Every structure is written in structure tokens, then in C-alpha cells.
Amino acid sequence: MKDYRLGEVPLHVLKGISFDIERGDFVSIMGPSGSGKSTLMNILGCLDTPTSGSYCLDGIDIGNLDRDQLAEIRNRKIGFVFQQFNLLARTTAAENVELPLMYTDISARERHERAKTALVAVGLGERADHQPSQLSGGQQQRVAIARALVNNPSILLADEPTGALDSRTGLEIMAIFQGLNQTKGLTVIVVTHDPDIAQYSNRSLHFKDGKLRLDEKHSRRDATRDLEDMRPEQEEEETVQS
């Protein structure tokens, strides 16, 4: 459970939920505004701890960790991707990707190499020296994904990662996530309100009023195939509308 207090009144945000996520799974977390999905993501990402009950990550109960230990877990095991990219405007793509490594004892040379490798993994190897203003929204999100990957995490947590993107670019991002999940065995957890995006995961958790209402496994759509099948006129229409 997760509670907050408004004065003397407790606000029950998450209520008695229980589920397991296996290593290498691809899960979407869905629900309307106020359903508790963002609070859940904060707990899964070790940004917050439950009020009662436990959350175990790789056998470690995060509720027993102090702030520094939580930060270490986040830095070693979890990569974050957000809707608004959160890139530093006056730094290059490579420098943005290197940021999580600044809190480690990794040498400058290795930081550069790992940033380059992460950018290549998301198809931006040739854009390493570009600043965010020189990149499209989709390319900026790819930089954000590369930044999330640079510490070789075991879990990728993405909060509405396609919310600020057009349909085709959103598909490109989901194709990257599927590729990372399939080739690297990365556990991917995507928070989304879009049922179309959830189709690219293989399991959906539906929340409402702080409770887990539905936990369903399903066959997932292939984002790469859907990109190939997208009609040119559909792309042109979306470009004109944007």
C-alpha cells in the first residue's frame, strides 16, 4: 500500500496490490489519471517506498534501504525514460547520455565509449555531437533512451514515452523497446494511457482507484512490422496535422 497525508486525512493512493514481474518481461501499466500508476512507477523505480507491504527487486526489499542505497540501486539497475525527454539544452547528445556516468568512478574515456555505444544502439551514432535543438522530437527521445541504457540497467522504466510524439515516431520508439527486450533480455515497463501502445507489450496491468483491476497476458504486436506497413499517405497526413 501507499498512503499520503492531506493534513490529518490519509489519502490511499495504492491499495493492497500484489503482482510479480519476471526478468525479461515487457509490461504496460495502464489506467486513467489518478489511478495510481505514476505512484506505482515511482516505487518500482526506487524513487519512493511503500507505506506498508514490501517491494523486492532482485531479492532486495527496497523498504529497508536508506536514501543513498536507493540511489545506488537506481543507478545500477534502472534506466528511466520520460515523456518530455529531460535533456540539457546546451550539451551534445553524447554529453547528455554520459550524465548518469558522472556519478561513478568510470574514466572519461570509458564514459565517451559507453555513450557512443548507447547512441549507436538507438540509431543515433552519427548525431553524437548534435544539441537537442538540432534534433527532432523522436531523435531527442532516442537520446533519452540511450542515456537510460548507458549504465547497462536490467530494467527500463518509461513514463508515457510516446506521449509527445506522432504515431510513426511513437512506433519507432516501441520498436526500439521491443528490440532491447528481445536481444538484450531487458525488462521493459511502460506507463501509458494509450491502449494502442500497450499492444506492443506482452502483458498489461490495468489500475483504477489505486487497485489492480486486471492483469492480462497477450500476444504483442510487432512494432517494426507495423512501421513497414504504415501507408505513405498516412505519414503525410500526420505531418500536415502536426
JOJO-V557524 format. One record per residue. N is the residue number from 0. PSI is psi in radians with two decimals (NA if undefined). OMEGA is omega in degrees with one decimal (* if undefined). NEAR is the number of other ideal C-beta (glycine too) atoms within 10 Angstrom. Layout:
((N & PSI & OMEGA & NEAR) (N & PSI & OMEGA & NEAR))
This chain:
((0 & 2.70 & 174.6 & 13) (1 & 2.12 & -179.6 & 22) (2 & 2.60 & 168.2 & 14) (3 & 2.87 & -180.0 & 11) (4 & 2.29 & 171.0 & 8) (5 & 1.60 & -171.7 & 7) (6 & -2.11 & 179.3 & 5) (7 & -0.03 & -173.9 & 5) (8 & 2.13 & 176.7 & 7) (9 & 2.42 & 176.2 & 11) (10 & 2.00 & -177.4 & 10) (11 & 1.80 & -176.1 & 15) (12 & -0.75 & 174.4 & 18) (13 & 2.38 & -170.4 & 22) (14 & 1.74 & 170.0 & 13) (15 & 0.69 & 179.8 & 11) (16 & 2.66 & 179.3 & 19) (17 & 2.19 & 176.2 & 7) (18 & 2.84 & 176.1 & 10) (19 & 2.52 & 171.0 & 7) (20 & 2.14 & -177.8 & 15) (21 & 2.67 & 175.3 & 8) (22 & 2.31 & 179.5 & 10) (23 & 0.12 & 178.5 & 13) (24 & 2.83 & 175.1 & 18) (25 & 1.84 & -169.5 & 22) (26 & 2.40 & 170.4 & 21) (27 & 2.42 & 176.9 & 25) (28 & 2.10 & -171.9 & 27) (29 & 2.76 & 176.2 & 22) (30 & 2.75 & 178.7 & 23) (31 & 2.97 & 175.8 & 11) (32 & 2.33 & -179.3 & 7) (33 & 0.09 & -177.0 & 13) (34 & -0.27 & -179.3 & 22) (35 & 0.03 & -174.7 & 22) (36 & -0.61 & 178.2 & 25) (37 & -0.68 & 175.8 & 16) (38 & -0.73 & 177.9 & 19) (39 & -0.74 & 179.6 & 26) (40 & -0.70 & 178.6 & 20) (41 & -0.64 & 178.1 & 15) (42 & -0.79 & 179.0 & 21) (43 & -0.58 & -179.0 & 20) (44 & 0.15 & 179.0 & 21) (45 & 0.49 & 172.6 & 23) (46 & -0.27 & 179.9 & 15) (47 & 2.92 & 179.5 & 16) (48 & 2.67 & 179.4 & 16) (49 & 2.64 & 176.5 & 18) (50 & -0.69 & 175.8 & 15) (51 & 2.85 & -172.9 & 10) (52 & -2.90 & -176.7 & 13) (53 & 2.68 & 171.7 & 10) (54 & 2.03 & -178.8 & 16) (55 & 2.23 & 177.8 & 10) (56 & 2.00 & -175.5 & 18) (57 & 0.70 & 176.9 & 9) (58 & 0.02 & -179.9 & 5) (59 & 2.18 & 176.8 & 14) (60 & 1.88 & -173.8 & 12) (61 & -0.34 & 179.0 & 20) (62 & -0.28 & 179.7 & 15) (63 & 0.09 & -175.8 & 9) (64 & 2.58 & 174.6 & 16) (65 & -3.14 & -174.2 & 8) (66 & -0.76 & -179.7 & 7) (67 & -0.67 & 179.2 & 8) (68 & -0.65 & 176.1 & 13) (69 & -0.73 & 178.5 & 17) (70 & -0.68 & 178.9 & 14) (71 & -0.73 & 177.0 & 14) (72 & -0.79 & 179.8 & 17) (73 & -0.76 & -175.1 & 20) (74 & -0.53 & -176.7 & 16) (75 & -0.58 & -167.8 & 12) (76 & -0.31 & -168.2 & 18) (77 & 2.31 & 171.4 & 21) (78 & 2.39 & -176.3 & 27) (79 & 2.41 & 173.5 & 19) (80 & 2.30 & -175.4 & 25) (81 & 2.87 & -177.2 & 17) (82 & -0.69 & -172.8 & 17) (83 & 0.27 & 173.3 & 13) (84 & -0.81 & 178.3 & 20) (85 & 0.81 & 177.0 & 13) (86 & 2.62 & 174.4 & 21) (87 & 2.21 & -168.5 & 11) (88 & -0.63 & -171.8 & 8) (89 & 0.37 & 176.3 & 8) (90 & 2.74 & -177.8 & 14) (91 & 2.95 & 176.8 & 19) (92 & -0.79 & -179.0 & 29) (93 & -0.72 & -179.7 & 21) (94 & -0.65 & 175.8 & 18) (95 & -0.72 & -179.2 & 25) (96 & -0.58 & -178.0 & 30) (97 & -0.29 & -171.2 & 22) (98 & -0.82 & -179.2 & 16) (99 & -0.41 & -178.6 & 22) (100 & -0.20 & -179.6 & 20) (101 & -0.32 & -178.7 & 10) (102 & 0.26 & 179.4 & 11) (103 & 3.10 & 178.4 & 12) (104 & 0.35 & 179.1 & 5) (105 & 2.43 & -178.4 & 16) (106 & 2.78 & -179.9 & 10) (107 & -0.70 & -179.3 & 10) (108 & -0.76 & -180.0 & 8) (109 & -0.63 & 176.3 & 11) (110 & -0.81 & -179.6 & 20) (111 & -0.77 & -177.8 & 16) (112 & -0.73 & -178.5 & 12) (113 & -0.63 & 176.8 & 20) (114 & -0.75 & 179.0 & 26) (115 & -0.76 & 179.8 & 18) (116 & -0.73 & 180.0 & 15) (117 & -0.69 & 178.3 & 27) (118 & -0.67 & 176.2 & 25) (119 & -0.67 & -178.1 & 13) (120 & -0.46 & 179.5 & 19) (121 & 0.24 & 174.6 & 25) (122 & 0.42 & -177.9 & 15) (123 & 0.48 & -178.8 & 22) (124 & -0.55 & -177.3 & 15) (125 & -0.01 & -178.1 & 9) (126 & 0.28 & -174.1 & 18) (127 & -0.56 & -176.4 & 20) (128 & 0.08 & -179.8 & 10) (129 & 2.48 & 173.5 & 16) (130 & 2.79 & -177.7 & 16) (131 & -0.64 & -179.0 & 20) (132 & -0.30 & 179.1 & 9) (133 & 0.10 & -177.2 & 12) (134 & 2.62 & 174.3 & 18) (135 & 2.96 & 178.4 & 12) (136 & -0.75 & 178.8 & 15) (137 & -0.68 & 178.3 & 18) (138 & -0.65 & 176.7 & 20) (139 & -0.67 & 177.6 & 23) (140 & -0.57 & 175.8 & 28) (141 & -0.69 & 176.0 & 26) (142 & -0.74 & 179.1 & 26) (143 & -0.66 & 177.1 & 27) (144 & -0.75 & 177.6 & 26) (145 & -0.72 & 177.5 & 30) (146 & -0.68 & 178.9 & 26) (147 & -0.43 & -176.4 & 25) (148 & -0.27 & -166.2 & 25) (149 & -0.42 & 177.9 & 24) (150 & 0.19 & -179.7 & 19) (151 & 0.98 & -178.4 & 13) (152 & 2.87 & 173.9 & 19) (153 & -0.28 & -179.4 & 16) (154 & 2.34 & 173.1 & 22) (155 & 2.06 & 178.8 & 24) (156 & 2.12 & -176.7 & 25) (157 & 2.14 & -178.4 & 27) (158 & 1.85 & -178.7 & 20) (159 & 0.94 & -172.3 & 20) (160 & -0.31 & -179.6 & 26) (161 & 0.08 & -173.2 & 24) (162 & -0.50 & -177.8 & 15) (163 & 0.26 & -173.6 & 16) (164 & 2.71 & 174.4 & 20) (165 & 3.02 & -172.3 & 17) (166 & -0.81 & -177.1 & 15) (167 & -0.77 & -179.7 & 15) (168 & -0.65 & 175.4 & 19) (169 & -0.70 & 176.7 & 22) (170 & -0.68 & 178.5 & 23) (171 & -0.70 & 178.8 & 21) (172 & -0.75 & 179.4 & 24) (173 & -0.59 & 176.5 & 29) (174 & -0.66 & 176.0 & 18) (175 & -0.81 & 179.7 & 24) (176 & -0.77 & 179.7 & 23) (177 & -0.69 & 178.0 & 20) (178 & -0.76 & 178.4 & 15) (179 & -0.68 & 179.3 & 21) (180 & -0.72 & -175.3 & 20) (181 & -0.72 & -173.4 & 11) (182 & -0.54 & -177.3 & 9) (183 & -0.10 & -178.0 & 14) (184 & 0.40 & -178.4 & 11) (185 & 2.31 & 173.4 & 22) (186 & 2.17 & -176.8 & 21) (187 & 2.23 & 177.6 & 24) (188 & 2.07 & -176.6 & 23) (189 & 2.14 & 171.9 & 27) (190 & 2.17 & -177.1 & 25) (191 & 2.65 & 172.2 & 25) (192 & -0.03 & -172.6 & 15) (193 & 1.95 & 179.6 & 14) (194 & -0.47 & 177.4 & 11) (195 & -0.71 & 178.1 & 14) (196 & -0.67 & -179.2 & 25) (197 & -0.42 & 179.8 & 22) (198 & -0.28 & -178.8 & 17) (199 & -0.02 & 170.5 & 25) (200 & 3.01 & 177.1 & 26) (201 & 0.10 & 177.8 & 16) (202 & 2.42 & -179.1 & 19) (203 & 2.31 & 174.2 & 20) (204 & 2.09 & -176.9 & 23) (205 & 2.15 & -179.1 & 19) (206 & 2.56 & 173.6 & 23) (207 & 2.29 & 179.3 & 15) (208 & 0.68 & 175.3 & 13) (209 & 0.09 & -178.8 & 22) (210 & 2.59 & 175.2 & 15) (211 & 1.90 & -175.4 & 20) (212 & -0.50 & -176.3 & 13) (213 & 2.32 & 176.3 & 11) (214 & 1.82 & -173.5 & 14) (215 & 2.40 & 171.9 & 9) (216 & 2.54 & -177.3 & 11) (217 & 2.81 & 173.5 & 12) (218 & 2.42 & -176.6 & 7) (219 & 2.58 & 175.7 & 18) (220 & 2.68 & 179.2 & 17) (221 & 1.91 & -176.2 & 14) (222 & -0.66 & 179.3 & 21) (223 & -0.74 & 178.7 & 15) (224 & -0.71 & 179.2 & 11) (225 & -0.58 & 174.9 & 17) (226 & -0.74 & -179.7 & 13) (227 & -0.56 & -177.6 & 8) (228 & -0.19 & -178.0 & 9) (229 & 2.23 & -176.2 & 14) (230 & 2.47 & 177.7 & 8) (231 & -0.67 & -178.7 & 7) (232 & -0.53 & 177.5 & 8) (233 & -0.72 & 178.0 & 12) (234 & -0.74 & -178.7 & 13) (235 & -0.69 & 179.7 & 10) (236 & -0.72 & 179.8 & 12) (237 & -0.63 & 179.4 & 14) (238 & -0.76 & 179.7 & 10) (239 & -0.74 & -179.3 & 7) (240 & -0.59 & -179.0 & 7) (241 & NA & * & 9))
